[in-house]
Amino acid sequence: MNTNLEHLNSHLKLSKPQLTPATVPRFIAPPDFPEPSSAEAGDRECSTTDEGGQRSVAGGSGRGVEPPKLQTRRAEWDEERIARAGLSRVIEPGDPVALETFAELSAVEAWRLLKTNAPRFERWAPRVAEVRPERDLERAEAAGARFVIPGDDEWPEQVEVLADAGQQSRRGGVPFGLWVRGKPDLRQSLASSVAMVGARACSSYGEHAASELATGLAENGTTVVSGGAYGIDAAAHRGALAGSGITIAILACGVDVSYPKSNTNLFDRIAEDGLLVSELPPGCSPTKLRFLARNRLIAATTLGTVVVEAAVRSGALNSAGWAEQCGRPVLAVPGPITSRMSEGVHLLVRERNAVLATSVADVLEAISPLGTRLTTYPHAPATPTDNLDPDVQRTLDAVPVVTPAPPTRIATTAGLDLDTVQECLETLAELDLVEYHSPGWRLSPNHRHALTTLP
């Protein structure tokens, strides 16, 4: 017990007040480390291996030998997967110090050195002591999730662009692996995908725009990726689901954690028809830096990023910055010039060369290979007056709308000679633009109706 007390004081760095053995709990779980049951704690502290290679418990946990199914799963987890699972628990996402420290090491080498508390690795020692990668893999399976690592068929290779994309907000680098919950194949789902991000406190306009764009993209077979947050993120996910498409939520917490809590039903729907993805293992809670680190994955895994409503300090601009650093197109949906929620979006267009996006076609053109899915400029429907000769147009402009006028008066109004006006009136009558009604000419009923319906 005294040994446990000294370890606790060292871990929490407490000097006063001094804890007595009676006040020390048997196990205290640090953040992101779920508190085990007494049986699990006893297994960790007192487990041994018998001659047959089966782990048994000597500390009175009551579990005895592990079930054969669990032994089989442990055998299936290769050393690389276990090492990367352990690193994902110990190392904060995108930690620049870890990037530098582990630059020349493989995942297995880094994990071995961490477990030996080698020099230069003391920074992560407190977490290493509590980490059990196999337990995280078990917990993921229990939640219907899997751990995808480089080399797996499901691994999205485009995320490796982060190795050369630099850093932003003190975050960067390729994740050790991705925890994935849901049925679709991650790699295939991301092959044609668009990120859609924006303000949490969005307006009704922004919510409607995000939902409509996401629905249209889903109907065109494009996966919609977002962060599962309030506002634009949630609208994008719901829009994609409404379009019977795949949507992926890349989270700043474990895939078994619902954050925000009120989006639990949405996360359940995404897990059923789409994917929940995180570089953090099960049970992890979100933090500010984890949100910033998550943004790089949203940008790197997709073909482009669409920003719908963002203030000048919005986290969506961080995602746009990552898209730029990854060489992905950034698209901005314009908003009212009076809305603060659109200031950041307009800044992207004005200062950072974002592509203005007002339709699904604009987004598809930006993420498609050069020269494909080209967007045509909108044109008004052709009218009979579009290609009139100038003299004929002048004559038509001089014809009264309702009260008929003789040709001489029309000629005077048009500033043309009478013979020319007579020829022009005959041409206009053939086009059903004017009619003769004694004692002169006026606009035809069809043309009068057309004039009243012009935009």
Buried (B, 14 or more C-beta within 10 A) or exposed (E): EEEBBEEBBEBEEEEEEEBEEEEBEEBBEEEBBEEBEEBBBBBBBEBEEEEEEEBBBEBEBEBEEBEEEEEEBBEEBEEBBBBBBBBBBBBBBBBEEBBEBBEEEEBBEBBBBBBEEEEEBEBBBBBBEBBBBBBBBBBBEEBBBBBBBBEBEBBBEBBBBBEEBEBBBEBBBBBBBBBBBBEBBBBEBBEBBBBBBBBBEBBEBBBBBBBBBBBBBBBBEBBBBBBBBBBBBBBBBBBBBBBEBBBBBBBBBBBBBBBBEEBEEBBEBBBEBBBBBBBBBBBBEBBEBBBBBBBBBBBBBBBBBBBBBBBEEBBBBBBBBBBBBBEBBBBBBBBEEEBEBBBBBBBBBEEEEBBEBBBBBBBBBBBBEEEEBEBEEEEEEEEBBEEBEEBBBBBBEBBBEEEBBEBEBBBBBBEBEEEBBBBBBEBBBEBEBBBEEEEBBBBBEEBBEBEEEEE
